[in-house]
């Protein structure tokens, strides 16, 4: 290798090494960005989520109902009309389709418990419509006296399933004004009640003045748990559905539901990350495809024809006095060349090759056969054979060759 090439290689190597480091850092940053876009934290469950064990979740309610022999389903689609399943709406974030299906279920004879005081499903009024707000601080839990823990006492009750309740505790709830065609419970004796029941078609909607009383934190106080059991699981074997609204975060149970395809679920940031990776790959391919430094011309070795190699080898054998073997190599090379030229098999006889040469090249019959049968026992015979083969190639085996008129080996 020339000194100039060595210097160029050294400088190119240092430059390519720095380029590889830069490319590696770029790839690491791109992969990190892609992971940041694809991997996101699991969404936190919201308040009154029946799958949440947090203080404001409602997992304890689900476990309570299952402990009373009920089958609890957490779903986003109301049951079909005519189903005996009781529906609980803790947070009325239902969309129009869910609301319409729920009302169809109630009209067909179903029971829905709407614990959200702000919902319009139960028909209860808000504070501006005559409702009275009830607030309270968290009492000391002793597990023995429901009356002492309750701030909503059951003074008036016309709902048979709730007559045995003593009271419930709410931190911030409402007492609805009771309409003339509505049943009530947990009433204050002044025309307002915490629970109201309204008939819709052949079914019933029970509205409650607070939904937080069913949270994990408050369900143990007063008769909060008794209210839930009386409304949703009055007997063993009841079917209960906790209906989630459209805004409630997704969970593992929602996998495979809905009409969205996989491409619809992938966020635009992920597609941007994939596009950036593809662009980075193209840039890397272009960068790696460019040769660093300027090209350096080097002398290439001259090509050595096969016949020249045979002659060189024969010359070495001649100098080593291997005349017979050197002659055999020359004859074998000529035989192979003529077989290839005339499309004959390599095991063709000497006479067949001679006839082909006479027919194709116009050589004198017997000339090629004599060359292929010549024995070389000394240096002079080997030189004579070599000269004769060279003369045959030069004068007869060229495309524009004139037929060889004289026979016999040339000396």
VOGU-3710 file (C-alpha; in Angstrom, 3 decimals, decimal comma):
1> xxxxxxxxxx> 0,000/0,000/0,000  1,308/3,436/-0,896  2,079/6,016/1,841  -0,494/8,336/0,363  -3,184/5,653/0,636  -2,141/4,914/4,205  -2,488/8,571/5,159  -5,819/8,811/3,403  -7,049/5,663/5,116  -5,978/7,012/8,506
11> xxxxxxxxxx> -7,748/10,332/8,049  -10,810/8,655/6,580  -10,907/6,173/9,450  -10,876/8,922/12,067  -13,615/10,807/10,225  -15,771/7,708/9,781  -15,304/6,854/13,466  -16,674/10,249/14,479  -19,504/9,837/11,995  -20,426/6,444/13,452
21> xxxxxxxxxx> -20,547/7,938/16,946  -22,841/10,700/15,736  -25,085/8,215/13,947  -25,224/6,021/17,065  -26,218/8,964/19,256  -28,864/9,960/16,716  -30,325/6,459/16,656  -30,423/6,297/20,462  -32,285/9,611/20,595  -34,742/8,478/17,925
31> xxxxxxxxxx> -35,441/5,189/19,728  -35,898/7,036/23,018  -38,326/9,435/21,377  -40,244/6,550/19,828  -40,532/4,787/23,164  -41,671/8,022/24,762  -44,434/8,347/22,171  -45,507/4,714/22,216  -45,234/3,889/25,904  -47,444/6,029/28,079
41> xxxxxxxxxx> -48,480/5,721/31,666  -51,553/3,711/32,448  -54,456/6,142/32,970  -55,478/6,611/36,563  -59,018/5,404/37,375  -61,478/8,194/37,948  -63,698/8,868/40,936  -66,384/6,245/41,613  -64,763/3,816/39,196  -66,030/0,362/40,240
51> xxxxxxxxxx> -62,624/-1,099/39,330  -60,669/1,257/41,577  -59,523/0,473/45,100  -58,670/4,106/45,844  -60,569/6,041/48,461  -62,836/7,666/45,871  -63,284/4,426/43,907  -66,189/2,012/44,203  -64,549/-1,399/44,255  -65,845/-2,022/47,787
61> xxxxxxxxxx> -69,417/-1,665/46,493  -68,820/-4,365/43,883  -67,307/-6,703/46,489  -70,203/-6,002/48,851  -72,823/-6,912/46,265  -70,940/-10,057/45,245  -70,701/-10,994/48,904  -74,520/-10,815/49,049  -74,778/-13,350/46,236  -75,251/-10,920/43,359
71> xxxxxxxxxx> -73,578/-11,198/39,975  -71,997/-7,842/39,157  -71,136/-6,804/35,608  -69,222/-3,658/34,711  -70,288/-2,619/31,243  -70,710/0,286/28,866  -73,866/-0,973/27,187  -77,180/-1,221/29,108  -78,916/-4,599/29,215  -81,481/-5,499/26,598
81> xxxxxxxxxx> -85,106/-4,531/27,274  -86,858/-7,161/29,368  -83,704/-8,237/31,202  -84,054/-8,652/35,000  -80,679/-6,995/35,499  -80,680/-3,933/37,763  -78,577/-1,041/36,514  -76,525/1,304/38,695  -75,371/4,644/37,331  -72,812/6,114/39,700
91> xxxxxxxxxx> -71,693/8,946/37,417  -74,048/10,081/34,679  -71,555/10,626/31,879  -73,605/8,511/29,482  -73,767/9,417/25,837  -77,007/9,697/23,887  -77,012/6,062/22,777  -76,426/4,753/26,311  -79,120/7,009/27,717  -81,627/5,925/25,081
101> xxxxxxxxxx> -80,895/2,215/25,630  -81,165/2,593/29,400  -84,575/4,243/29,147  -85,742/1,461/26,830  -84,636/-1,067/29,446  -86,554/0,780/32,183  -89,708/1,213/30,106  -89,716/-2,539/29,471  -89,894/-3,183/33,241  -86,288/-2,747/34,344
111> xxxxxxxxxx> -84,923/-1,070/37,472  -82,262/1,646/37,334  -80,612/3,260/40,351  -79,171/6,667/39,459  -76,886/7,810/42,275  -75,655/10,950/40,523  -77,683/13,853/42,010  -76,945/15,999/38,938  -78,435/13,466/36,520  -81,647/14,201/34,662
121> xxxxxxxxxx> -82,598/10,536/34,490  -84,297/10,452/37,887  -86,057/13,806/37,513  -84,835/15,227/40,813  -84,410/18,987/41,133  -81,182/20,779/41,980  -80,666/23,454/44,615  -82,181/26,113/42,380  -85,219/23,901/41,853  -86,008/23,520/45,556
131> xxxxxxxxxx> -83,529/20,840/46,708  -81,772/21,268/50,040  -78,055/20,697/50,397  -76,788/18,367/53,133  -73,149/18,485/54,225  -71,196/16,825/56,976  -67,706/16,075/58,208  -66,400/12,531/58,447  -67,655/10,992/61,703  -65,753/8,649/63,943
141> xxxxxxxxxx> -66,510/5,102/62,910  -67,514/2,701/65,669  -69,414/0,143/63,590  -72,273/-0,067/66,110  -74,513/2,986/65,844  -75,729/3,887/62,359  -77,827/6,741/63,719  -74,780/8,381/65,294  -72,845/8,232/61,999  -75,712/9,417/59,775
151> xxxxxxxxxx> -76,544/12,982/58,831  -79,566/11,958/56,727  -82,066/10,186/58,979  -84,900/8,015/57,666  -87,849/9,905/59,063  -90,262/9,352/56,159  -90,158/6,335/53,813  -92,734/5,029/51,338  -90,391/2,645/49,533  -90,901/-0,757/51,083
161> xxxxxxxxxx> -87,404/-2,084/50,407  -85,839/0,839/52,292  -88,114/1,074/55,319  -85,633/-0,666/57,644  -82,829/1,814/56,977  -81,881/4,065/59,866  -79,893/6,711/58,019  -76,973/7,393/55,698  -73,936/9,615/55,821  -73,109/12,016/52,997
171> xxxxxxxxxx> -70,445/14,662/52,818  -72,207/16,804/50,250  -75,615/15,675/49,040  -79,118/16,833/48,195  -82,618/16,291/49,548  -84,932/16,394/46,533  -88,414/17,900/46,663  -90,865/14,989/46,370  -93,405/15,178/43,551  -96,994/14,057/43,937
181> xxxxxxxxxx> -96,473/10,858/41,912  -93,105/9,940/43,443  -92,303/7,609/46,324  -89,639/8,675/48,789  -87,306/7,436/51,485  -84,830/9,013/53,867  -87,162/11,997/53,922  -87,009/14,882/56,349  -90,793/15,144/56,874  -90,925/18,506/55,089
191> xxxxxxxxxx> -91,530/17,314/51,556  -87,905/16,538/50,743  -86,132/13,178/50,591  -82,704/11,744/49,798  -84,170/8,873/47,704  -87,034/9,297/45,265  -88,665/6,714/43,022  -90,262/7,543/39,695  -92,203/5,256/37,380  -91,222/5,223/33,701
201> xxxxxxxxxx> -93,308/2,890/31,585  -93,326/-0,488/33,257  -90,091/0,116/35,170  -88,640/2,205/37,962  -85,887/4,776/38,321  -84,577/5,448/41,835  -82,689/8,690/42,246  -80,271/9,378/45,108  -79,069/12,713/46,407  -75,398/11,676/46,524
211> xxxxxxxxxx> -73,162/9,136/44,821  -70,092/9,530/47,021  -71,747/7,569/49,800  -70,981/4,427/47,723  -67,268/5,223/47,552  -64,686/3,003/49,235  -64,152/5,640/51,878  -67,784/6,265/52,904  -69,641/3,011/52,243  -68,892/1,732/55,767
221> xxxxxxxxxx> -70,657/4,626/57,528  -74,312/4,566/58,570  -76,532/2,415/56,400  -74,749/3,360/53,187  -73,985/-0,284/52,454  -77,513/-1,303/53,452  -78,955/1,188/50,971  -76,869/-0,333/48,165  -77,864/-3,905/49,024  -81,555/-3,049/49,421
231> xxxxxxxxxx> -81,733/-1,340/46,045  -79,465/-3,578/43,963  -79,337/-7,025/45,606  -82,544/-7,494/47,591  -82,207/-11,267/47,161  -79,401/-13,707/46,382  -78,781/-14,412/42,730  -79,599/-10,887/41,594  -77,943/-9,530/38,470  -76,422/-6,066/38,761
241> xxxxxxxxxx> -74,803/-3,979/36,072  -72,648/-0,956/36,883  -73,022/1,191/33,784  -69,924/3,210/32,889  -70,153/6,461/31,010  -68,335/7,353/27,836  -65,755/9,453/29,709  -64,648/6,655/32,058  -61,102/5,477/31,304  -60,589/2,214/29,448
251> xxxxxxxxxx> -59,377/-0,946/31,151  -58,296/-4,484/30,243  -61,951/-5,533/30,012  -62,494/-3,112/27,152  -59,866/-4,778/24,930  -61,466/-6,049/21,746  -64,622/-3,949/22,111  -65,754/-1,068/19,962  -65,667/-0,492/16,226  -62,277/1,197/15,946
261> xxxxxxxxxx> -59,528/-0,558/14,007  -55,936/-0,902/15,148  -54,835/2,008/12,981  -57,531/4,183/14,582  -56,197/3,385/18,043  -52,626/4,402/17,240  -52,001/8,002/18,189  -50,724/10,442/15,549  -47,519/10,864/17,562  -46,729/7,170/17,031
271> xxxxxxxxxx> -47,108/7,510/13,270  -44,816/10,538/13,417  -42,251/8,487/15,344  -42,405/5,692/12,749  -41,969/8,228/9,945  -38,963/9,718/11,741  -37,410/6,263/12,102  -37,900/5,617/8,381  -36,333/8,973/7,539  -33,421/8,281/9,884
281> xxxxxxxxxx> -32,872/4,913/8,174  -32,720/6,602/4,758  -30,266/9,191/6,072  -28,137/6,431/7,628  -28,128/4,451/4,378  -27,023/7,515/2,410  -24,338/8,369/4,975  -22,981/4,830/5,011  -23,114/4,616/1,222  -20,733/7,564/0,746
291> xxxxxxxxxx> -17,069/6,534/0,760  -15,004/8,867/2,990  -12,016/10,527/1,332  -11,105/10,756/-2,321  -10,526/7,616/-4,403  -6,893/6,518/-4,899  -5,835/4,782/-8,126  -3,785/1,633/-7,710  -2,133/-0,423/-10,385  -3,948/-3,685/-10,930
301> xxxxxxxxxx> -2,055/-6,875/-11,781  -2,153/-7,785/-15,462  -4,555/-10,602/-16,225  -2,807/-13,874/-17,030  -4,451/-16,028/-19,666  -4,928/-19,707/-18,934  -2,733/-20,804/-21,802  0,061/-18,487/-20,651  -0,116/-20,077/-17,234  0,197/-23,509/-18,803
311> xxxxxxxxxx> 3,206/-22,393/-20,864  4,833/-20,873/-17,795  4,293/-24,061/-15,874  5,654/-26,126/-18,761  8,707/-23,872/-18,926  9,355/-24,481/-15,246  9,071/-28,226/-15,803  11,403/-28,000/-18,780  14,005/-26,284/-16,621  13,482/-29,015/-14,047
321> xxxxxxxxxx> 13,920/-31,653/-16,850  10,322/-32,846/-16,513  10,025/-32,990/-20,284  7,419/-35,734/-20,513  5,059/-34,177/-17,974  5,521/-30,723/-19,461  4,626/-32,083/-22,891  1,581/-33,810/-21,454  0,399/-30,510/-19,963  0,788/-28,755/-23,321
331> xxxxxxxxxx> -1,129/-31,467/-25,166  -3,864/-31,600/-22,507  -4,325/-27,828/-22,673  -4,568/-27,958/-26,490  -7,044/-30,840/-26,341  -9,250/-29,002/-23,817  -9,127/-25,798/-25,895  -10,106/-27,575/-29,105  -12,942/-29,493/-27,393  -14,358/-26,221/-26,077
341> xxxxxxxxxx> -13,926/-24,593/-29,489  -15,735/-27,348/-31,355  -18,264/-28,144/-28,598  -16,938/-31,641/-28,039  -16,866/-33,542/-24,785  -13,563/-33,459/-22,895  -13,157/-37,232/-23,286  -13,337/-37,063/-27,088  -10,686/-39,066/-28,913  -7,675/-37,544/-30,678
351> xxxxxxxxxx> -9,033/-38,556/-34,073  -12,408/-36,883/-33,381  -10,702/-33,645/-32,452  -8,493/-33,848/-35,553  -11,524/-34,367/-37,837  -13,323/-31,424/-36,223  -10,300/-29,176/-36,720  -9,984/-30,232/-40,346  -13,669/-29,610/-41,007  -13,918/-26,332/-39,137
361> xxxxxxxxxx> -10,500/-24,751/-39,561  -9,360/-26,422/-42,782  -6,213/-27,849/-41,188  -4,449/-30,733/-42,846  -5,944/-34,036/-41,667  -3,696/-35,680/-39,113  -1,967/-32,427/-38,082  -3,841/-31,979/-34,796  -3,710/-35,706/-34,109  0,076/-35,719/-34,538
371> xxxxxxxxxx> 0,443/-32,803/-32,139  -1,766/-34,444/-29,523  0,185/-37,690/-29,841  3,716/-36,208/-29,794  5,875/-37,467/-26,934  8,504/-35,208/-25,387  11,489/-37,026/-23,976  14,032/-34,210/-24,111  14,258/-30,451/-24,243  14,398/-30,201/-28,029
381> xxxxxxxxxx> 11,225/-32,227/-28,556  9,431/-30,188/-25,874  10,470/-26,925/-27,580  9,373/-28,262/-30,950  5,953/-29,259/-29,535  5,497/-25,874/-27,907  6,382/-24,032/-31,126  4,039/-26,212/-33,181  1,112/-25,605/-30,794  1,806/-21,856/-30,813
391> xxxxxxxxxx> 1,928/-21,839/-34,639  -1,362/-23,778/-34,761  -3,045/-21,268/-32,477  -1,594/-18,301/-34,294  -2,367/-19,375/-37,846  -5,367/-21,695/-37,664  -7,378/-21,095/-34,502  -8,126/-17,412/-35,123  -11,472/-16,327/-36,498  -9,831/-14,896/-39,637
401> xxxxxxxxxx> -7,132/-17,578/-39,915  -6,016/-19,002/-43,242  -6,071/-22,833/-43,324  -2,733/-24,339/-42,378  -1,267/-25,884/-45,565  1,763/-27,682/-44,241  1,841/-30,359/-41,620  4,243/-31,574/-39,077  5,604/-29,883/-36,047  7,373/-26,598/-36,592
411> x> 10,890/-26,297/-35,317
//
